[in-house]
Amino acid sequence: MPRTLTVAALQSAYGADRDANIARTADLIREAASRGAQVILPSELFQGPYFCVAQEERWFGQAHPWREHPCVTALAPLAAELGVVLPISIFEREGPHYFNSLVMVDADGSLLGLYRKSHIPDGPGYMEKYYFRPGDTGFRVWDTR
């Protein structure tokens, strides 16, 4: 039997206040869920402004281990509350390494796993190779609710 899946892609402007950015994203997730979205895609690296336009060491302080990342710990319970799947983009730190990663959160709030972005652009306006290593997870697929 065919199944209809409703997906929402979020886009917003973000500032330097991580908690305000997470709250803004949570509001947009609630709105998308109220309109029937079952899978909701927050903006890439929504924890702050897109910082990869210049090489600034201060941004490394914004990276966290994926299970403890403030975006993940704030939004996983919201996924469970609303019954939606959230692929959450984060600036991940694992030991001395940094990645542009995605944490897949299922509709019950469980963390299904991690994907580390493998293509890291480098050029004017995209100095991602300064911040991120190429991913080591391979491409990932998850069964979600």
C-alpha positions as CSV (number, residue, x, y, z in Angstrom):
1,M,0.0,0.0,0.0
2,P,1.5,3.4,-0.9
3,R,2.2,5.8,1.9
4,T,2.3,9.6,1.7
5,L,5.1,11.3,3.5
6,T,5.1,15.0,4.2
7,V,8.5,16.7,4.5
8,A,9.3,20.2,5.5
9,A,12.5,22.1,4.9
10,L,13.2,25.0,7.3
11,Q,15.1,28.1,6.4
12,S,15.7,31.1,8.7
13,A,18.2,33.8,9.6
14,Y,20.3,33.0,12.6
15,G,22.4,35.1,14.9
16,A,25.1,34.6,17.5
17,D,22.8,33.5,20.3
18,R,22.7,29.7,20.1
19,D,19.8,29.3,22.5
20,A,17.7,31.8,20.6
21,N,18.6,29.9,17.3
22,I,17.5,26.6,18.9
23,A,14.3,28.2,20.1
24,R,13.6,29.7,16.7
25,T,14.1,26.3,15.1
26,A,11.9,24.7,17.7
27,D,9.1,27.2,16.8
28,L,9.5,26.4,13.1
29,I,9.4,22.7,13.8
30,R,6.2,23.1,15.8
31,E,4.7,25.1,12.9
32,A,5.7,22.5,10.3
33,A,4.4,19.6,12.4
34,S,1.1,21.5,12.9
35,R,0.8,21.6,9.1
36,G,1.3,17.8,8.8
37,A,5.0,17.4,8.3
38,Q,6.4,14.1,9.4
39,V,10.0,14.6,8.6
40,I,11.3,18.1,9.3
41,L,14.7,19.3,8.1
42,P,16.2,22.2,10.1
43,S,18.7,24.5,8.4
44,E,22.3,23.3,8.1
45,L,24.4,24.3,11.1
46,F,21.5,26.3,12.6
47,Q,23.2,26.7,16.0
48,G,24.5,30.0,14.7
49,P,25.3,32.1,11.7
50,Y,27.1,30.3,8.8
51,F,30.6,30.7,10.2
52,C,32.6,29.1,7.4
53,V,33.0,32.3,5.4
54,A,36.3,33.1,7.1
55,Q,38.9,31.2,9.1
56,E,38.3,32.1,12.8
57,E,39.6,29.9,15.5
58,R,36.9,31.0,18.0
59,W,34.2,29.0,16.2
60,F,35.8,25.7,17.3
61,G,34.5,26.4,20.8
62,Q,31.0,25.9,19.4
63,A,31.5,22.3,18.6
64,H,30.3,19.5,20.9
65,P,30.2,15.7,20.9
66,W,27.1,14.6,19.0
67,R,25.1,13.0,21.8
68,E,25.7,16.0,24.0
69,H,25.3,18.7,21.4
70,P,22.9,21.4,22.7
71,C,20.9,21.2,19.4
72,V,20.4,17.5,19.9
73,T,19.6,17.6,23.6
74,A,17.1,20.4,23.0
75,L,15.3,19.0,20.0
76,A,15.2,15.2,20.5
77,P,12.5,15.6,23.2
78,L,10.6,17.8,20.8
79,A,10.7,15.1,18.1
80,A,9.2,12.7,20.6
81,E,6.5,15.2,21.8
82,L,5.4,15.9,18.2
83,G,6.0,12.5,16.7
84,V,8.3,13.8,13.9
85,V,11.6,12.7,12.5
86,L,14.4,15.4,12.8
87,P,17.7,15.1,10.9
88,I,19.7,17.7,13.0
89,S,22.8,19.3,11.5
90,I,25.6,20.0,14.0
91,F,29.2,21.2,14.4
92,E,30.6,18.0,16.0
93,R,33.7,17.6,18.0
94,E,35.1,14.1,18.5
95,G,38.4,14.3,20.5
96,P,40.7,16.5,18.4
97,H,38.6,16.2,15.2
98,Y,35.8,18.3,14.0
99,F,33.0,17.4,11.6
100,N,29.9,18.8,9.8
101,S,27.5,16.1,11.0
102,L,23.9,15.1,11.0
103,V,22.2,13.3,13.9
104,M,19.1,11.4,12.9
105,V,16.4,11.7,15.6
106,D,13.4,9.4,15.3
107,A,9.8,10.3,16.0
108,D,10.1,8.8,19.6
109,G,13.1,11.1,20.3
110,S,15.7,8.3,20.1
111,L,19.0,9.0,18.4
112,L,19.4,6.6,15.5
113,G,22.9,7.5,14.5
114,L,25.3,9.9,13.0
115,Y,26.3,10.9,9.4
116,R,29.5,13.0,8.9
117,K,29.4,15.0,5.7
118,S,32.0,13.6,3.3
119,H,32.2,16.4,0.7
120,I,33.8,19.5,2.3
121,P,33.8,22.5,0.0
122,D,36.7,25.0,0.0
123,G,36.7,28.2,-1.9
124,P,35.4,31.8,-1.6
125,G,32.6,31.9,1.0
126,Y,33.0,28.2,1.8
127,M,36.1,27.6,3.9
128,E,34.8,24.4,5.4
129,K,38.1,22.5,5.1
130,Y,39.5,24.8,7.8
131,Y,36.8,23.6,10.2
132,F,35.8,20.1,9.2
133,R,37.5,16.8,8.4
134,P,35.8,14.7,5.6
135,G,33.4,12.3,7.2
136,D,34.3,8.8,8.1
137,T,30.8,7.3,8.4
138,G,30.0,6.6,4.8
139,F,26.5,7.4,3.6
140,R,23.9,6.4,6.1
141,V,20.2,5.3,5.8
142,W,17.9,4.8,8.8
143,D,14.6,3.1,9.2
144,T,12.4,5.6,11.1
145,R,8.9,5.4,12.5
